[in-house]
Amino acid sequence: MHQRYRRKPDQAVTAIRLQLEFDSFTYRKWGSDQRAHAGDWLVEQDGEVHTVAADSFGRTYRAVGPGRWLKTAPVWAESATQDGSVATKEGRTQFKAGDWLVSNAADGSDSYAISATKFQQLYEPDPDG
C-alpha cells in the first residue's frame, strides 16, 4: 500500500537548469540508459548526480537559496517486495526487493525507485497525508 511522505527539510539539493540548445543526451545510471532534454534539471546531492525532467522538477521543487532547491511536494511510496524495474520520465530504474518505489503523484505516475537507506535519509511520513 502506498503511503504519503515528504522530503525532510534538511535535504535540499544543488540544481541547475539545462538551458542550452540541444536535442537530448543519454547517460547510464540505475542500470539503464537515461535521457535528458533541454530545459531539464541537473541535480546533485551528496555526490550523486542525475537529471530530473523539467515538468516534474517544476511541480515538485522550490528554491530555498541560490542554486539550492528542496522537494516540497509530497510523494507516495512503498517498499518493493521483489526485484524489478520502473519506467521513469528519464528512462528505467532497476530496483531490488526492499528498495522503495516512489511516485510524485497519488495515481502512481511520475515514478522512480531508490534504496531503502536513501529513502530513510530523504523522506519522512507526511503528517498532512
N, CA, C and O atoms as a printed pandas DataFrame, in Angstrom:
     atom_number atom_name residue_name chain_id  residue_number  x_coord  y_coord  z_coord
0              1         N          MET        A               1    0.839   -1.187    0.000
1              2        CA          MET        A               1    0.000    0.000    0.000
2              3         C          MET        A               1    0.882    1.248    0.000
3              4         O          MET        A               1    1.814    1.360    0.797
4              5         N          HIS        A               2    0.583    2.171   -0.891
5              6        CA          HIS        A               2    1.330    3.422   -0.943
6              7         C          HIS        A               2    0.973    4.294    0.253
7              8         O          HIS        A               2   -0.196    4.415    0.620
8              9         N          GLN        A               3    1.986    4.898    0.852
9             10        CA          GLN        A               3    1.776    5.865    1.917
10            11         C          GLN        A               3    2.362    7.196    1.469
11            12         O          GLN        A               3    3.247    7.232    0.614
12            13         N          ARG        A               4    1.875    8.279    2.039
13            14        CA          ARG        A               4    2.321    9.622    1.672
14            15         C          ARG        A               4    3.504   10.030    2.555
15            16         O          ARG        A               4    3.485    9.853    3.773
16            17         N          TYR        A               5    4.535   10.582    1.899
17            18        CA          TYR        A               5    5.753   11.035    2.574
18            19         C          TYR        A               5    6.102   12.432    2.076
19            20         O          TYR        A               5    5.556   12.906    1.080
20            21         N          ARG        A               6    7.019   13.080    2.784
21            22        CA          ARG        A               6    7.551   14.364    2.337
22            23         C          ARG        A               6    9.057   14.358    2.542
23            24         O          ARG        A               6    9.593   13.614    3.363
24            25         N          ARG        A               7    9.716   15.204    1.776
25            26        CA          ARG        A               7   11.167   15.328    1.890
26            27         C          ARG        A               7   11.491   15.999    3.210
27            28         O          ARG        A               7   10.827   16.959    3.601
28            29         N          LYS        A               8   12.499   15.504    3.893
29            30        CA          LYS        A               8   12.935   16.134    5.144
30            31         C          LYS        A               8   13.460   17.529    4.820
31            32         O          LYS        A               8   14.114   17.718    3.794
32            33         N          PRO        A               9   13.182   18.510    5.682
33            34        CA          PRO        A               9   13.540   19.899    5.354
34            35         C          PRO        A               9   15.044   20.165    5.261
35            36         O          PRO        A               9   15.444   21.196    4.719
36            37         N          ASP        A              10   15.880   19.272    5.770
37            38        CA          ASP        A              10   17.331   19.470    5.682
38            39         C          ASP        A              10   17.935   18.751    4.471
39            40         O          ASP        A              10   19.152   18.579    4.409
40            41         N          GLN        A              11   17.110   18.331    3.514
41            42        CA          GLN        A              11   17.575   17.555    2.366
42            43         C          GLN        A              11   17.472   18.325    1.046
43            44         O          GLN        A              11   16.978   17.796    0.050
44            45         N          ALA        A              12   17.937   19.563    1.045
45            46        CA          ALA        A              12   17.967   20.367   -0.180
46            47         C          ALA        A              12   19.032   19.812   -1.129
47            48         O          ALA        A              12   19.979   19.153   -0.701
48            49         N          VAL        A              13   18.862   20.087   -2.404
49            50        CA          VAL        A              13   19.804   19.660   -3.438
50            51         C          VAL        A              13   20.369   20.897   -4.130
51            52         O          VAL        A              13   19.814   21.990   -4.027
52            53         N          THR        A              14   21.466   20.708   -4.827
53            54        CA          THR        A              14   22.000   21.727   -5.718
54            55         C          THR        A              14   21.500   21.373   -7.117
55            56         O          THR        A              14   21.624   20.227   -7.549
56            57         N          ALA        A              15   20.939   22.348   -7.820
57            58        CA          ALA        A              15   20.390   22.057   -9.147
58            59         C          ALA        A              15   20.584   23.238  -10.083
59            60         O          ALA        A              15   20.583   24.396   -9.666
60            61         N          ILE        A              16   20.749   22.918  -11.342
61            62        CA          ILE        A              16   20.868   23.920  -12.391
62            63         C          ILE        A              16   20.056   23.446  -13.587
63            64         O          ILE        A              16   20.080   22.272  -13.956
64            65         N          ARG        A              17   19.339   24.389  -14.180
65            66        CA          ARG        A              17   18.524   24.057  -15.350
66            67         C          ARG        A              17   19.414   24.000  -16.587
67            68         O          ARG        A              17   20.276   24.857  -16.783
68            69         N          LEU        A              18   19.201   22.995  -17.407
69            70        CA          LEU        A              18   19.972   22.822  -18.636
70            71         C          LEU        A              18   19.364   23.704  -19.722
71            72         O          LEU        A              18   18.692   23.220  -20.633
72            73         N          GLN        A              19   19.611   25.006  -19.607
73            74        CA          GLN        A              19   19.066   25.981  -20.553
74            75         C          GLN        A              19   20.072   26.182  -21.685
75            76         O          GLN        A              19   20.664   27.249  -21.844
76            77         N          LEU        A              20   20.240   25.123  -22.458
77            78        CA          LEU        A              20   21.144   25.097  -23.592
78            79         C          LEU        A              20   20.380   24.575  -24.796
79            80         O          LEU        A              20   19.375   23.879  -24.648
80            81         N          GLU        A              21   20.856   24.912  -25.986
81            82        CA          GLU        A              21   20.217   24.394  -27.189
82            83         C          GLU        A              21   20.826   23.037  -27.530
83            84         O          GLU        A              21   21.967   22.954  -27.985
84            85         N          PHE        A              22   20.052   21.977  -27.306
85            86        CA          PHE        A              22   20.436   20.633  -27.705
86            87         C          PHE        A              22   19.164   19.793  -27.776
87            88         O          PHE        A              22   18.155   20.132  -27.158
88            89         N          ASP        A              23   19.216   18.699  -28.529
89            90        CA          ASP        A              23   18.044   17.843  -28.647
90            91         C          ASP        A              23   17.879   17.003  -27.385
91            92         O          ASP        A              23   16.822   17.024  -26.754
92            93         N          SER        A              24   18.912   16.275  -27.025
93            94        CA          SER        A              24   18.906   15.463  -25.816
94            95         C          SER        A              24   20.288   14.844  -25.664
95            96         O          SER        A              24   21.105   14.884  -26.584
96            97         N          PHE        A              25   20.536   14.274  -24.498
97            98        CA          PHE        A              25   21.722   13.446  -24.325
98            99         C          PHE        A              25   21.343   12.240  -23.475
99           100         O          PHE        A              25   20.378   12.274  -22.711
100          101         N          THR        A              26   22.117   11.185  -23.624
101          102        CA          THR        A              26   21.866    9.939  -22.921
102          103         C          THR        A              26   23.032    9.656  -21.991
103          104         O          THR        A              26   24.191    9.889  -22.335
104          105         N          TYR        A              27   22.709    9.151  -20.809
105          106        CA          TYR        A              27   23.739    8.716  -19.866
106          107         C          TYR        A              27   23.263    7.435  -19.186
107          108         O          TYR        A              27   22.069    7.134  -19.195
108          109         N          ARG        A              28   24.181    6.688  -18.601
109          110        CA          ARG        A              28   23.832    5.407  -17.989
110          111         C          ARG        A              28   23.833    5.565  -16.468
111          112         O          ARG        A              28   24.821    6.001  -15.877
112          113         N          LYS        A              29   22.693    5.199  -15.837
113          114        CA          LYS        A              29   22.560    5.253  -14.390
114          115         C          LYS        A              29   21.411    4.345  -13.987
115          116         O          LYS        A              29   20.486    4.130  -14.770
116          117         N          TRP        A              30   21.461    3.816  -12.787
117          118        CA          TRP        A              30   20.398    2.964  -12.238
118          119         C          TRP        A              30   20.129    1.740  -13.111
119          120         O          TRP        A              30   18.999    1.259  -13.188
120          121         N          GLY        A              31   21.186    1.237  -13.774
121          122        CA          GLY        A              31   21.065    0.015  -14.549
122          123         C          GLY        A              31   20.427    0.170  -15.912
123          124         O          GLY        A              31   20.051   -0.826  -16.529
124          125         N          SER        A              32   20.294    1.404  -16.402
125          126        CA          SER        A              32   19.635    1.624  -17.687
126          127         C          SER        A              32   20.062    2.962  -18.276
127          128         O          SER        A              32   20.653    3.790  -17.584
128          129         N          ASP        A              33   19.763    3.172  -19.550
129          130        CA          ASP        A              33   20.034    4.459  -20.174
130          131         C          ASP        A              33   18.994    5.479  -19.717
131          132         O          ASP        A              33   17.803    5.180  -19.641
132          133         N          GLN        A              34   19.461    6.678  -19.417
133          134        CA          GLN        A              34   18.611    7.799  -19.028
134          135         C          GLN        A              34   18.759    8.874  -20.101
135          136         O          GLN        A              34   19.815    8.989  -20.723
136          137         N          ARG        A              35   17.721    9.650  -20.318
137          138        CA          ARG        A              35   17.766   10.702  -21.332
138          139         C          ARG        A              35   17.374   12.035  -20.714
139          140         O          ARG        A              35   16.388   12.135  -19.984
140          141         N          ALA        A              36   18.160   13.048  -21.020
141          142        CA          ALA        A              36   17.872   14.418  -20.590
142          143         C          ALA        A              36   17.617   15.277  -21.814
143          144         O          ALA        A              36   18.205   15.064  -22.874
144          145         N          HIS        A              37   16.733   16.251  -21.654
145          146        CA          HIS        A              37   16.365   17.160  -22.738
146          147         C          HIS        A              37   16.642   18.599  -22.319
147          148         O          HIS        A              37   16.788   18.889  -21.132
148          149         N          ALA        A              38   16.711   19.488  -23.286
149          150        CA          ALA        A              38   16.886   20.912  -22.989
150          151         C          ALA        A              38   15.776   21.343  -22.039
151          152         O          ALA        A              38   14.610   21.013  -22.250
152          153         N          GLY        A              39   16.140   22.079  -20.994
153          154        CA          GLY        A              39   15.177   22.545  -20.005
154          155         C          GLY        A              39   15.069   21.652  -18.782
155          156         O          GLY        A              39   14.518   22.071  -17.764
156          157         N          ASP        A              40   15.588   20.415  -18.860
157          158        CA          ASP        A              40   15.595   19.540  -17.690
158          159         C          ASP        A              40   16.585   20.093  -16.661
159          160         O          ASP        A              40   17.296   21.060  -16.932
160          161         N          TRP        A              41   16.624   19.486  -15.510
161          162        CA          TRP        A              41   17.467   19.942  -14.409
162          163         C          TRP        A              41   18.553   18.922  -14.097
163          164         O          TRP        A              41   18.298   17.717  -14.080
164          165         N          LEU        A              42   19.769   19.412  -13.849
165          166        CA          LEU        A              42   20.890   18.603  -13.399
166          167         C          LEU        A              42   20.955   18.770  -11.886
167          168         O          LEU        A              42   21.167   19.876  -11.389
168          169         N          VAL        A              43   20.774   17.671  -11.151
169          170        CA          VAL        A              43   20.624   17.704   -9.701
170          171         C          VAL        A              43   21.780   16.959   -9.042
171          172         O          VAL        A              43   22.167   15.882   -9.495
172          173         N          GLU        A              44   22.332   17.535   -7.967
173          174        CA          GLU        A              44   23.401   16.896   -7.197
174          175         C          GLU        A              44   23.028   16.897   -5.725
175          176         O          GLU        A              44   22.597   17.913   -5.179
176          177         N          GLN        A              45   23.200   15.741   -5.090
177          178        CA          GLN        A              45   23.027   15.633   -3.644
178          179         C          GLN        A              45   23.993   14.583   -3.125
179          180         O          GLN        A              45   23.993   13.438   -3.576
180          181         N          ASP        A              46   24.810   14.990   -2.178
181          182        CA          ASP        A              46   25.759   14.063   -1.548
182          183         C          ASP        A              46   26.636   13.348   -2.565
183          184         O          ASP        A              46   26.931   12.163   -2.409
184          185         N          GLY        A              47   27.054   14.068   -3.610
185          186        CA          GLY        A              47   27.945   13.500   -4.613
186          187         C          GLY        A              47   27.260   12.696   -5.698
187          188         O          GLY        A              47   27.917   12.265   -6.646
188          189         N          GLU        A              48   25.975   12.485   -5.588
189          190        CA          GLU        A              48   25.234   11.763   -6.623
190          191         C          GLU        A              48   24.594   12.768   -7.567
191          192         O          GLU        A              48   23.954   13.723   -7.127
192          193         N          VAL        A              49   24.769   12.548   -8.875
193          194        CA          VAL        A              49   24.261   13.474   -9.888
194          195         C          VAL        A              49   23.306   12.727  -10.812
195          196         O          VAL        A              49   23.578   11.599  -11.223
196          197         N          HIS        A              50   22.189   13.365  -11.132
197          198        CA          HIS        A              50   21.232   12.823  -12.087
198          199         C          HIS        A              50   20.410   13.981  -12.654
199          200         O          HIS        A              50   20.521   15.118  -12.194
200          201         N          THR        A              51   19.595   13.682  -13.644
201          202        CA          THR        A              51   18.718   14.704  -14.209
202          203         C          THR        A              51   17.284   14.459  -13.763
203          204         O          THR        A              51   16.906   13.340  -13.416
204          205         N          VAL        A              52   16.497   15.523  -13.780
205          206        CA          VAL        A              52   15.072   15.460  -13.482
206          207         C          VAL        A              52   14.346   16.193  -14.607
207          208         O          VAL        A              52   14.713   17.311  -14.966
208          209         N          ALA        A              53   13.329   15.567  -15.150
209          210        CA          ALA        A              53   12.546   16.175  -16.231
210          211         C          ALA        A              53   12.003   17.531  -15.799
211          212         O          ALA        A              53   11.602   17.704  -14.648
212          213         N          ALA        A              54   11.990   18.481  -16.709
213          214        CA          ALA        A              54   11.599   19.863  -16.399
214          215         C          ALA        A              54   10.212   19.957  -15.766
215          216         O          ALA        A              54   10.035   20.677  -14.784
216          217         N          ASP        A              55    9.228   19.244  -16.311
217          218        CA          ASP        A              55    7.875   19.362  -15.776
218          219         C          ASP        A              55    7.779   18.798  -14.360
219          220         O          ASP        A              55    7.097   19.370  -13.510
220          221         N          SER        A              56    8.450   17.695  -14.107
221          222        CA          SER        A              56    8.432   17.103  -12.771
222          223         C          SER        A              56    9.145   18.005  -11.766
223          224         O          SER        A              56    8.643   18.220  -10.662
224          225         N          PHE        A              57   10.302   18.528  -12.136
225          226        CA          PHE        A              57   11.051   19.415  -11.240
226          227         C          PHE        A              57   10.223   20.657  -10.912
227          228         O          PHE        A              57   10.151   21.074   -9.756
228          229         N          GLY        A              58    9.605   21.239  -11.925
229          230        CA          GLY        A              58    8.808   22.450  -11.724
230          231         C          GLY        A              58    7.623   22.255  -10.795
231          232         O          GLY        A              58    7.250   23.176  -10.069
232          233         N          ARG        A              59    7.029   21.075  -10.808
233          234        CA          ARG        A              59    5.885   20.777   -9.931
234          235         C          ARG        A              59    6.288   20.417   -8.511
235          236         O          ARG        A              59    5.495   20.596   -7.586
236          237         N          THR        A              60    7.508   19.913   -8.314
237          238        CA          THR        A              60    7.832   19.302   -7.027
238          239         C          THR        A              60    8.903   20.013   -6.207
239          240         O          THR        A              60    8.998   19.774   -5.003
240          241         N          TYR        A              61    9.709   20.874   -6.813
241          242        CA          TYR        A              61   10.799   21.550   -6.094
242          243         C          TYR        A              61   10.544   23.042   -5.957
243          244         O          TYR        A              61    9.873   23.641   -6.797
244          245         N          ARG        A              62   11.080   23.644   -4.899
245          246        CA          ARG        A              62   11.026   25.089   -4.670
246          247         C          ARG        A              62   12.408   25.582   -4.263
247          248         O          ARG        A              62   13.129   24.896   -3.539
248          249         N          ALA        A              63   12.773   26.769   -4.728
249          250        CA          ALA        A              63   14.076   27.357   -4.389
250          251         C          ALA        A              63   14.126   27.694   -2.906
251          252         O          ALA        A              63   13.180   28.245   -2.343
252          253         N          VAL        A              64   15.263   27.348   -2.282
253          254        CA          VAL        A              64   15.482   27.694   -0.871
254          255         C          VAL        A              64   16.737   28.539   -0.698
255          256         O          VAL        A              64   17.086   28.900    0.426
256          257         N          GLY        A              65   17.415   28.855   -1.786
257          258        CA          GLY        A              65   18.623   29.677   -1.785
258          259         C          GLY        A              65   19.220   29.639   -3.176
259          260         O          GLY        A              65   18.734   28.905   -4.036
260          261         N          PRO        A              66   20.263   30.416   -3.412
261          262        CA          PRO        A              66   20.897   30.419   -4.736
262          263         C          PRO        A              66   21.394   29.018   -5.121
263          264         O          PRO        A              66   22.291   28.471   -4.479
264          265         N          GLY        A              67   20.805   28.452   -6.165
265          266        CA          GLY        A              67   21.189   27.133   -6.634
266          267         C          GLY        A              67   20.761   25.982   -5.742
267          268         O          GLY        A              67   21.103   24.831   -6.017
268          269         N          ARG        A              68   20.022   26.266   -4.681
269          270        CA          ARG        A              68   19.584   25.224   -3.736
270          271         C          ARG        A              68   18.072   25.066   -3.823
271          272         O          ARG        A              68   17.331   26.049   -3.846
272          273         N          TRP        A              69   17.635   23.832   -3.869
273          274        CA          TRP        A              69   16.231   23.503   -4.081
274          275         C          TRP        A              69   15.805   22.415   -3.113
275          276         O          TRP        A              69   16.591   21.527   -2.783
276          277         N          LEU        A              70   14.570   22.483   -2.661
277          278        CA          LEU        A              70   14.010   21.469   -1.782
278          279         C          LEU        A              70   12.755   20.907   -2.433
279          280         O          LEU        A              70   11.906   21.651   -2.923
280          281         N          LYS        A              71   12.652   19.600   -2.429
281          282        CA          LYS        A              71   11.435   18.971   -2.936
282          283         C          LYS        A              71   10.353   19.183   -1.886
283          284         O          LYS        A              71   10.445   18.645   -0.782
284          285         N          THR        A              72    9.331   19.960   -2.221
285          286        CA          THR        A              72    8.288   20.305   -1.256
286          287         C          THR        A              72    6.980   19.570   -1.506
287          288         O          THR        A              72    6.125   19.523   -0.622
288          289         N          ALA        A              73    6.809   19.002   -2.680
289          290        CA          ALA        A              73    5.588   18.255   -2.977
290          291         C          ALA        A              73    5.648   16.885   -2.291
291          292         O          ALA        A              73    6.724   16.298   -2.180
292          293         N          PRO        A              74    4.515   16.381   -1.837
293          294        CA          PRO        A              74    4.510   15.051   -1.227
294          295         C          PRO        A              74    4.773   13.974   -2.264
295          296         O          PRO        A              74    4.589   14.193   -3.461
296          297         N          VAL        A              75    5.206   12.809   -1.798
297          298        CA          VAL        A              75    5.363   11.630   -2.645
298          299         C          VAL        A              75    4.577   10.481   -2.015
299          300         O          VAL        A              75    4.247   10.510   -0.830
300          301         N          TRP        A              76    4.292    9.494   -2.816
301          302        CA          TRP        A              76    3.639    8.278   -2.344
302          303         C          TRP        A              76    4.616    7.144   -2.586
303          304         O          TRP        A              76    5.196    7.046   -3.667
304          305         N          ALA        A              77    4.806    6.276   -1.580
305          306        CA          ALA        A              77    5.856    5.264   -1.690
306          307         C          ALA        A              77    5.476    3.978   -0.976
307          308         O          ALA        A              77    4.630    3.946   -0.081
308          309         N          GLU        A              78    6.147    2.915   -1.419
309          310        CA          GLU        A              78    6.025    1.620   -0.762
310          311         C          GLU        A              78    7.308    0.842   -1.002
311          312         O          GLU        A              78    8.027    1.089   -1.970
312          313         N          SER        A              79    7.582   -0.092   -0.117
313          314        CA          SER        A              79    8.757   -0.945   -0.242
314          315         C          SER        A              79    8.489   -2.028   -1.284
315          316         O          SER        A              79    7.423   -2.645   -1.288
316          317         N          ALA        A              80    9.458   -2.253   -2.164
317          318        CA          ALA        A              80    9.323   -3.273   -3.204
318          319         C          ALA        A              80    9.421   -4.664   -2.586
319          320         O          ALA        A              80   10.282   -4.910   -1.740
320          321         N          THR        A              81    8.557   -5.558   -2.998
321          322        CA          THR        A              81    8.567   -6.918   -2.463
322          323         C          THR        A              81    9.405   -7.869   -3.311
323          324         O          THR        A              81    9.708   -8.982   -2.881
324          325         N          GLN        A              82    9.781   -7.435   -4.519
325          326        CA          GLN        A              82   10.616   -8.259   -5.392
326          327         C          GLN        A              82   11.434   -7.362   -6.303
327          328         O          GLN        A              82   11.125   -6.180   -6.458
328          329         N          ASP        A              83   12.478   -7.919   -6.906
329          330        CA          ASP        A              83   13.316   -7.189   -7.847
330          331         C          ASP        A              83   12.500   -6.805   -9.075
331          332         O          ASP        A              83   11.528   -7.479   -9.416
332          333         N          GLY        A              84   12.900   -5.715   -9.740
333          334        CA          GLY        A              84   12.224   -5.315  -10.964
334          335         C          GLY        A              84   12.785   -4.028  -11.511
335          336         O          GLY        A              84   13.914   -3.648  -11.201
336          337         N          SER        A              85   11.996   -3.355  -12.327
337          338        CA          SER        A              85   12.372   -2.052  -12.863
338          339         C          SER        A              85   11.116   -1.211  -12.990
339          340         O          SER        A              85   10.003   -1.731  -13.077
340          341         N          VAL        A              86   11.315    0.101  -12.999
341          342        CA          VAL        A              86   10.206    1.035  -13.115
342          343         C          VAL        A              86   10.543    2.042  -14.210
343          344         O          VAL        A              86   11.676    2.514  -14.308
344          345         N          ALA        A              87    9.543    2.364  -15.032
345          346        CA          ALA        A              87    9.718    3.385  -16.060
346          347         C          ALA        A              87    9.678    4.756  -15.391
347          348         O          ALA        A              87    8.779    5.044  -14.601
348          349         N          THR        A              88   10.656    5.596  -15.712
349          350        CA          THR        A              88   10.702    6.965  -15.219
350          351         C          THR        A              88   10.583    7.914  -16.399
351          352         O          THR        A              88   10.562    7.470  -17.547
352          353         N          LYS        A              89   10.504    9.203  -16.138
353          354        CA          LYS        A              89   10.449   10.177  -17.232
354          355         C          LYS        A              89   11.775   10.235  -17.983
355          356         O          LYS        A              89   11.818   10.667  -19.135
356          357         N          GLU        A              90   12.863    9.800  -17.333
357          358        CA          GLU        A              90   14.191    9.871  -17.930
358          359         C          GLU        A              90   14.644    8.551  -18.540
359          360         O          GLU        A              90   15.559    8.539  -19.363
360          361         N          GLY        A              91   14.025    7.443  -18.156
361          362        CA          GLY        A              91   14.430    6.119  -18.644
362          363         C          GLY        A              91   13.807    5.034  -17.797
363          364         O          GLY        A              91   12.614    5.090  -17.498
364          365         N          ARG        A              92   14.599    4.037  -17.402
365          366        CA          ARG        A              92   14.146    2.981  -16.485
366          367         C          ARG        A              92   15.120    2.918  -15.324
367          368         O          ARG        A              92   16.305    3.216  -15.474
368          369         N          THR        A              93   14.609    2.529  -14.166
369          370        CA          THR        A              93   15.433    2.326  -12.986
370          371         C          THR        A              93   15.235    0.893  -12.501
371          372         O          THR        A              93   14.109    0.452  -12.270
372          373         N          GLN        A              94   16.342    0.180  -12.351
373          374        CA          GLN        A              94   16.312   -1.175  -11.791
374          375         C          GLN        A              94   16.238   -1.064  -10.267
375          376         O          GLN        A              94   16.821   -0.148   -9.687
376          377         N          PHE        A              95   15.530   -1.982   -9.617
377          378        CA          PHE        A              95   15.476   -1.983   -8.160
378          379         C          PHE        A              95   15.490   -3.408   -7.636
379          380         O          PHE        A              95   15.206   -4.358   -8.366
380          381         N          LYS        A              96   15.825   -3.541   -6.360
381          382        CA          LYS        A              96   15.864   -4.816   -5.657
382          383         C          LYS        A              96   14.750   -4.850   -4.622
383          384         O          LYS        A              96   14.263   -3.801   -4.199
384          385         N          ALA        A              97   14.346   -6.035   -4.215
385          386        CA          ALA        A              97   13.383   -6.170   -3.129
386          387         C          ALA        A              97   13.918   -5.404   -1.927
387          388         O          ALA        A              97   15.096   -5.518   -1.588
388          389         N          GLY        A              98   13.055   -4.625   -1.285
389          390        CA          GLY        A              98   13.463   -3.799   -0.148
390          391         C          GLY        A              98   13.739   -2.361   -0.517
391          392         O          GLY        A              98   13.689   -1.487    0.348
392          393         N          ASP        A              99   14.036   -2.084   -1.806
393          394        CA          ASP        A              99   14.158   -0.705   -2.266
394          395         C          ASP        A              99   12.764   -0.075   -2.211
395          396         O          ASP        A              99   11.768   -0.771   -2.017
396          397         N          TRP        A             100   12.705    1.219   -2.382
397          398        CA          TRP        A             100   11.421    1.923   -2.323
398          399         C          TRP        A             100   10.999    2.377   -3.706
399          400         O          TRP        A             100   11.802    2.923   -4.463
400          401         N          LEU        A             101    9.725    2.148   -4.035
401          402        CA          LEU        A             101    9.098    2.639   -5.256
402          403         C          LEU        A             101    8.371    3.914   -4.872
403          404         O          LEU        A             101    7.486    3.902   -4.016
404          405         N          VAL        A             102    8.745    5.005   -5.505
405          406        CA          VAL        A             102    8.266    6.334   -5.135
406          407         C          VAL        A             102    7.568    6.961   -6.327
407          408         O          VAL        A             102    8.006    6.802   -7.467
408          409         N          SER        A             103    6.481    7.673   -6.063
409          410        CA          SER        A             103    5.736    8.366   -7.110
410          411         C          SER        A             103    5.498    9.806   -6.694
411          412         O          SER        A             103    5.204   10.085   -5.532
412          413         N          ASN        A             104    5.624   10.714   -7.644
413          414        CA          ASN        A             104    5.339   12.126   -7.386
414          415         C          ASN        A             104    3.846   12.426   -7.479
415          416         O          ASN        A             104    3.438   13.571   -7.280
416          417         N          ALA        A             105    3.028   11.423   -7.776
417          418        CA          ALA        A             105    1.580   11.620   -7.911
418          419         C          ALA        A             105    0.845   10.487   -7.202
419          420         O          ALA        A             105    1.312    9.349   -7.172
420          421         N          ALA        A             106   -0.299   10.816   -6.640
421          422        CA          ALA        A             106   -1.092    9.820   -5.907
422          423         C          ALA        A             106   -1.530    8.668   -6.796
423          424         O          ALA        A             106   -1.761    7.564   -6.302
424          425         N          ASP        A             107   -1.649    8.903   -8.103
425          426        CA          ASP        A             107   -2.088    7.844   -9.019
426          427         C          ASP        A             107   -0.958    6.900   -9.428
427          428         O          ASP        A             107   -1.175    5.986  -10.223
428          429         N          GLY        A             108    0.254    7.113   -8.888
429          430        CA          GLY        A             108    1.384    6.245   -9.188
430          431         C          GLY        A             108    2.223    6.676  -10.371
431          432         O          GLY        A             108    3.201    6.006  -10.703
432          433         N          SER        A             109    1.871    7.773  -11.016
433          434        CA          SER        A             109    2.660    8.241  -12.159
434          435         C          SER        A             109    3.878    9.037  -11.691
435          436         O          SER        A             109    4.017    9.351  -10.509
436          437         N          ASP        A             110    4.749    9.352  -12.639
437          438        CA          ASP        A             110    5.995   10.079  -12.357
438          439         C          ASP        A             110    6.767    9.352  -11.251
439          440         O          ASP        A             110    7.053    9.912  -10.193
440          441         N          SER        A             111    7.094    8.082  -11.534
441          442        CA          SER        A             111    7.688    7.185  -10.535
442          443         C          SER        A             111    9.187    7.044  -10.691
443          444         O          SER        A             111    9.762    7.364  -11.732
444          445         N          TYR        A             112    9.810    6.552   -9.616
445          446        CA          TYR        A             112   11.217    6.201   -9.597
446          447         C          TYR        A             112   11.451    5.252   -8.432
447          448         O          TYR        A             112   10.545    5.020   -7.631
448          449         N          ALA        A             113   12.652    4.702   -8.329
449          450        CA          ALA        A             113   12.996    3.795   -7.240
450          451         C          ALA        A             113   14.295    4.267   -6.592
451          452         O          ALA        A             113   15.190    4.778   -7.265
452          453         N          ILE        A             114   14.385    4.085   -5.263
453          454        CA          ILE        A             114   15.624    4.401   -4.541
454          455         C          ILE        A             114   15.846    3.348   -3.461
455          456         O          ILE        A             114   14.922    2.640   -3.060
456          457         N          SER        A             115   17.073    3.263   -3.007
457          458        CA          SER        A             115   17.406    2.281   -1.970
458          459         C          SER        A             115   16.699    2.624   -0.664
459          460         O          SER        A             115   16.324    3.773   -0.430
460          461         N          ALA        A             116   16.524    1.622    0.176
461          462        CA          ALA        A             116   15.886    1.832    1.479
462          463         C          ALA        A             116   16.690    2.820    2.320
463          464         O          ALA        A             116   16.109    3.666    3.000
464          465         N          THR        A             117   18.008    2.722    2.282
465          466        CA          THR        A             117   18.859    3.633    3.054
466          467         C          THR        A             117   18.665    5.067    2.605
467          468         O          THR        A             117   18.516    5.965    3.433
468          469         N          LYS        A             118   18.666    5.288    1.299
469          470        CA          LYS        A             118   18.492    6.638    0.754
470          471         C          LYS        A             118   17.084    7.166    1.059
471          472         O          LYS        A             118   16.919    8.337    1.399
472          473         N          PHE        A             119   16.074    6.303    0.939
473          474        CA          PHE        A             119   14.706    6.733    1.230
474          475         C          PHE        A             119   14.597    7.203    2.678
475          476         O          PHE        A             119   14.002    8.247    2.944
476          477         N          GLN        A             120   15.159    6.449    3.609
477          478        CA          GLN        A             120   15.099    6.827    5.023
478          479         C          GLN        A             120   15.847    8.123    5.297
479          480         O          GLN        A             120   15.452    8.898    6.168
480          481         N          GLN        A             121   16.930    8.366    4.554
481          482        CA          GLN        A             121   17.692    9.613    4.702
482          483         C          GLN        A             121   16.886   10.808    4.217
483          484         O          GLN        A             121   16.926   11.872    4.836
484          485         N          LEU        A             122   16.150   10.647    3.111
485          486        CA          LEU        A             122   15.491   11.768    2.448
486          487         C          LEU        A             122   14.076   12.056    2.908
487          488         O          LEU        A             122   13.665   13.216    2.923
488          489         N          TYR        A             123   13.311   11.028    3.287
489          490        CA          TYR        A             123   11.867   11.184    3.478
490          491         C          TYR        A             123   11.417   10.846    4.886
491          492         O          TYR        A             123   12.065   10.097    5.617
492          493         N          GLU        A             124   10.264   11.437    5.242
493          494        CA          GLU        A             124    9.588   11.150    6.499
494          495         C          GLU        A             124    8.090   11.087    6.218
495          496         O          GLU        A             124    7.622   11.677    5.244
496          497         N          PRO        A             125    7.325   10.376    7.061
497          498        CA          PRO        A             125    5.883   10.355    6.842
498          499         C          PRO        A             125    5.312   11.774    6.822
499          500         O          PRO        A             125    5.734   12.633    7.596
500          501         N          ASP        A             126    4.362   12.005    5.943
501          502        CA          ASP        A             126    3.754   13.328    5.817
502          503         C          ASP        A             126    2.593   13.436    6.806
503          504         O          ASP        A             126    1.595   12.729    6.663
504          505         N          PRO        A             127    2.709   14.311    7.806
505          506        CA          PRO        A             127    1.629   14.420    8.800
506          507         C          PRO        A             127    0.328   14.973    8.213
507          508         O          PRO        A             127   -0.737   14.825    8.812
508          509         N          ASP        A             128    0.416   15.616    7.029
509          510        CA          ASP        A             128   -0.794   16.153    6.395
510          511         C          ASP        A             128   -1.467   15.121    5.495
511          512         O          ASP        A             128   -2.534   15.375    4.936
512          513         N          GLY        A             129   -0.833   13.949    5.358
513          514        CA          GLY        A             129   -1.341   12.969    4.418
514          515         C          GLY        A             129   -2.062   11.877    5.076
515          516         O          GLY        A             129   -2.551   10.968    4.405
